[in-house]
Amino acid sequence: MRVFERAHHALRTCACTRNSEADGCYRCVYRYSNSQDRKLISRRTALGLLSQVLEHRGYLKPVAQLRAAPSNTPAGECAGEALRGSAAP
């Protein structure tokens, strides 16, 4: 969880948050190598997804590998809600 907490903090406190028109910068989410996909990259969306992960950390269970995770988890639903901007229940 520590990596999620650190990423959340970095996105929340980035200098670009002071510019209401900016949805990211080279300090937080942009890289020169991803300039072709810039319209798909959003600090706000990433922050929303990380917020949901951290909000539900008590429900998460460690797995050795992703294929060991149950396939009936609502992870896809949570991600979709974050992308649409609605809060998870």
C-alpha positions in Angstrom: 0.0 0.0 0.0 2.9 2.3 0.6 3.5 2.8 -3.2 -0.1 3.8 -3.7 0.1 6.2 -0.7 3.2 7.8 -2.1 1.8 8.1 -5.6 -1.4 9.6 -4.2 0.5 12.2 -2.2 2.7 13.1 -5.3 -0.4 13.6 -7.5 -2.2 15.6 -4.8 0.7 17.9 -4.0 2.1 18.4 -7.4 2.7 22.1 -8.4 0.4 21.7 -11.4 -2.6 21.4 -9.0 -2.4 25.2 -8.6 -3.3 25.6 -12.3 -7.0 24.7 -12.7 -6.5 24.1 -16.5 -3.6 21.6 -16.0 -4.4 18.0 -15.7 -0.9 16.8 -15.2 2.7 17.9 -15.9 6.1 16.3 -16.4 6.7 16.2 -12.6 3.7 13.9 -12.0 2.3 12.0 -14.9 3.7 13.2 -18.2 6.8 11.7 -19.9 8.3 12.7 -23.2 7.9 9.0 -24.2 4.1 9.2 -23.8 3.5 12.5 -25.6 1.5 10.7 -28.3 -1.0 9.5 -25.7 -1.2 12.8 -23.8 -5.0 13.2 -24.3 -5.5 9.8 -22.5 -3.3 10.8 -19.5 -5.0 12.5 -16.6 -3.7 13.4 -13.1 -7.3 13.8 -11.9 -8.3 10.4 -13.1 -5.1 8.8 -11.7 -5.8 10.5 -8.4 -9.4 9.3 -8.4 -8.3 5.7 -9.0 -5.7 5.8 -6.3 -8.1 7.4 -3.9 -10.5 4.5 -4.4 -7.8 1.9 -3.9 -6.7 3.6 -0.6 -10.3 4.0 0.5 -10.9 0.3 0.1 -7.6 -0.9 1.4 -9.2 -2.8 4.2 -11.1 -5.0 1.7 -8.0 -5.9 -0.3 -6.3 -9.2 0.2 -2.7 -10.0 -0.9 -2.2 -12.5 -3.7 1.1 -14.0 -4.9 0.3 -13.4 -8.5 -2.5 -11.6 -10.4 -3.8 -14.9 -11.8 -4.4 -16.0 -8.3 -6.9 -13.2 -7.7 -10.6 -14.2 -8.0 -12.0 -13.2 -11.3 -15.3 -12.0 -9.8 -13.9 -9.0 -8.0 -15.5 -5.6 -8.6 -12.2 -4.0 -9.6 -13.4 -3.3 -13.1 -16.5 -1.7 -11.7 -14.5 0.6 -9.4 -12.2 1.7 -12.2 -15.1 2.5 -14.4 -16.8 4.6 -11.7 -13.6 6.5 -11.2 -13.2 7.2 -14.9 -16.8 8.5 -14.9 -16.1 10.6 -11.8 -18.6 8.9 -9.5 -17.8 7.6 -6.1 -17.8 4.0 -5.2 -20.5 2.8 -2.7 
